[in-house]
């Protein structure tokens, strides 16, 4: 029988673990300190636990740390880490992005994705499995640079708010005093607009929200993002308008620039109309080409003009700097490459 893993358990869950093992309740906090604050790889290293406690833990649990399978480093310093999963020939990716005094980690929340967005390589893999909280936390905890991290974004493989229970557990561990103690203002969770998941996330966490928008027009969005058929963007925006974000919490919109599809002055006008009254920022993203896709990224001149038009109309807009193009840093590319390699297919 496979042992359960400790990584990814909340303090409440660890408390139940120690009570079931008939250990003192305070042992749970000690275990959490070792798991989420210190560089250990084995239960034997939890030195302030009694020998009895360590023995009982080893008989029933593994820590659950999974080392990276592959690392690729870009000329710009971006690193892409590939992790194995419990599924054969299936992998997840994590991107480490250093930038002056910031170090951002982009984590995955699912193996594959069921959302089928036209511009996303992960969606072409199809959905394989939900990641457990421990598998999400492992992307942070097993990272060589984990002590350097200043920011975390849930913008890797999968739709985070299609995996709400495990994502919320991972957020608790990242932000709690017993866990990694990060400020929720340093964490952003992205979604294509899963309204039930958004409600849970907004009400039960204090982290920032990013919404994948990509076009303000319904018909275009249906073609790019099938979720529009289930959760129309007008309903997503209506829910956002009803929520009080306060002064510190931020909502932003992600917008991949696609040549001849969503980069015209008409799109600028409609974006300003549908986002009117929402205190937000717009992040324009250059399209990372993916194999066998007819989509082409907008040219630099168009991107810059689009940004300037939005800013002139009062919508705070920036262009996200492309990173790691030489190492398949866009989500889904590296794992698909490895998947094809394992299956002896061409990428």
N, C-alpha and C positions, 0 to 999 in steps of 0.2 A: 504494500500500500504506500503510495507516494506521500511524503511529508508535506504538511502545509508550510507556507512561507510567512515570515514575519514582516518583510518589507511591504509597505502599503497598508498596514493595519493602523487604524487610528488609536488614540490613547484609550478610548472606550473599549475597543476590540482587544487591545493588549491587556487591559485590566481583566477582561473576561478570560483571556488565556491564562494569566497567572492565578486567578481564582480557581479555574478548572484544574490547575496543577497543584492546588493547595499551597501556593506560595504567598508571601506577604503582598498586599495590594500595592505598596510603594515600588515593588519590583517592576511594575509596568512602566513607570516614569523612567526608571533606570534603563530599561530596554530601549525606550524611545530615544533617550539621549544617545545611546550607542548607534542606533540605526540611522538617525537623521542629523546628527551633529558631528560625528567622528568617523575617521577613516579605519573602519574595521572590515574584515571579510569573513570572520568566523565567530560563532557564539563563544568559543574559548577566550576570545579577546575581551569579552565583557567582564573585566576584572573585578568590578565592585559587586558583582553577583556572587552569591555563595556557590560552592562547588555543586551542591545539591540542585540549585536552580539551573546552573549551566548544563548539568547532566540531564535533567528532565526536559529542558528546552531542546537539547540535541537529539533526544530520543523521539521528539514529536515534530520538530520544525527545522527548516533550513532558513538562512537569512534571506535568500532569494535574489542576491546580486547576480546579474547576468553580464559578463564582459562583452565588449564590442566584438563583432565579427570582422569588421573592416573599417579602416579610417582613410579618408582622402582629404588632402589639404590643398586649398586653392592658393594661387599666387597672392590673393588679397588677404590671406590669413583665415578665411572661412574654413571650417572643418566640417566634414560630413561623416557621421558615424552610422554604421549599419549594425543592427541588432538582430539576432535570431529570434524566432518565436517558437511556441510549442507546435506549430503547424509545419509539416514538411515543405521545404522550398518556399517559405513565406517569411518576409523580413519587414522590419520597420526602420525608419530613418530619423535621425536627430541632427539638426544643424547648429553648430556653435559659431557665433558671429561676433568677434571682437571688434570694437570700434572706439578708439581713444580711451575714455574713462568708462565705457560701457562694455559689458559682455552679455550678449543675449543668447538664450537657448531656445530653439524652436522644436517643440516636442510633438510626437504623434499620439493620437488617442484611439485609433482603430488600426487593425490590419486590413488594408484596402479601404474601400468606401463604397457605399450603396447609392450615393447621391447623383452620380453620373454627369457631373458638370463637364461641358464640352472642352474646356480649356485645361483640364486637370488630368495628369497622368495617373494619379492614384485611382481615380474613378474608373480608368480603363482596366485596372486589375480586378474590379468587382469587390464585393464585400466578403471578407473571410472570417473576422472575429472582432469582438470588443476587447480592448486592452483592459486588464485589471489595474486597479490603482497602483499596485506594486510594480507593474510593468511600465506605467507612466513615471512613477517616482524613480525607477531604476535608470531611466534615461538621464535623470539629473545626478543621482547618487553614484552611478558607476562612471560618470564622466571624469576624465583626468583633471579637467579644469573646474570642477564643480564649486570649489571654494571661491573662484573668481567671478561667479555669475552675479550680475546685477539685475537682470530682467529675464522673464520667461514668457514666451508666447505659445499658445496652443494653436499653431498654424501649420503643423506638419500633416502627416497622413491621417485621413479620416475626418469626420464631422464631430467635434467635441460634444455638441449638445444632442447628438444621437446616442451618446454614451454617458448620460447624466449621472447615474449613481457613482460610477467609478471616477469620473472627472471631478465631481464634487468632493469625494473622499481625498483625491490627490491634492486638490486645492486646500483643503483643511490641513493636511500634513505640511504643505509648503508654507502656509501662513501662520500656523499655530505656534505658540511659545514652546510647546512640547516637541514640535517638529523642527522645520528648518527656519522658522521665524522670519520669513520674507514679508515685506510690506505687500499687501494686496495691490497697491498702486504700482507695483513693479511687475504685475502679471496681467496679461491680456488674453482673453479667450475669444476666438473667432468662431463665427457661425454663418451659415448661408441663410439663416432665418427660420430655425426650428422653434416655433412659438412656444410650445409647452416647455421645452428645455430652457428657452430664454427666461421664461417666468421663474422657473426654479433657480436658475443661475443668478438672476438679478435680485431675487428676494433672499437668497441664502449665502451670497458671497459679496465681497466688496471689490472684486477685481474689475478691471476695465473690460468693456465689450467692444468687439470689432465685428461689423456686419459686412459680408461679401455682397456687394451691390451689382457692379459691373455693367449695368444699363438701367436707366430709369423707365424704360418702356416695357410694358407687360409682354407684348408679343415677342420682342427680342429676348427678354429674360427667360421666357418659356423655352426658347430654342437653346439658349446657353446653359440654363439651369432648370432642370425639370421640377425642382422643389417649388417653383413659382406656381405650378398647377395645384399644389396643396396648401402652401402658405404664401399667398400673394404679398408682394413687397408693401402694398398699401396697408395690409393688416400688421405687418412687422413694424412699420413706421408708426402706426396708430398705437401699438403697444408701447413703443419707446417713448412716445409723447406723454403717455399716462404715467410713466415712471419718473420719480424724482431722483436724478443722479447726484444732486448736491454739487458742492464746489470742487471737490477733489476727484470724483469718479468721472471717467471719460467714456464717451461713445464715439467711435470712428467708423468710417465706411471705406471698404477696400474696393478698388476699381482698376481692373486689369485693362490696359489700353490696347484695343484690337483694331487694326487698320481697316477702315471702311465699314466698321460695324458699330462702334460706340464712341467715336472720337470727333463728332461734328459739333458745330455751334448749337444745333437743335438739342443735342444731348446736354450741353451746358445749361441751356435754358430750362429744360425739364428737370434736371437735377436740382437746380435752385428752387424750382417750384415745389417738388415733392419733399425737399428737406427744409423748407421754410419753417422757422420757429423751433428747429432742433439745434441745440448748442452742440456742435460736433466738428470734427475735422475730416477731410477727405484725403486718403492716401492713394495716389496714382501709382500703379505698378507696371513696369515694363514686362511684356509677355516673354516668358522663357519658352523658346520653341520646344515642342514635343514631337516625337516621331509620328509620321503618318497623320498629321493634323493639317487641315487646310488653313488654320488660323495663322495670321501674321501680325506681329506687333506693330503698333503705330510708330512712325519715324520720330526722331528726336524733336524736330521742329514742331510737329503736331502736338506732341506731349507737352512741350513747353508752352505753346499757345493755349492749349486746353487748361493747363494749370493757371496761367495768367488771367484767362477769362473768368474762371471760377473765383479766383481771389478778388478780382475787380467787382464781382457781384456780391462779395461779402462772405463767400464760403471758404473758410480757411483750408488751403490745399497745399500739399507737398508731394514731391515725387520721391518714392522710395528708391534708394540706391540699389542697383542690382549687385548681388554678391555671389561669388562661387560659381560663375557660369562654366568654368573649366572643369568642375567636379560634379556636374549634375546636381547643383544645390536646390533646384526647384523640387518641391515634394513629389515623391513617387518615381522620379527618374532613376535614382541609384538602386532602389529596391527592385524596380522592374528590370533593370540591367542584370542584377544578380539572379533574379528569378529566371530570366531567359538563359543565363549561363548555366544554371542548375539543370534546366530542361533541355540543354543543348540546342537552343534556338537562337536565331539572329535577333539582335535588338534593333 
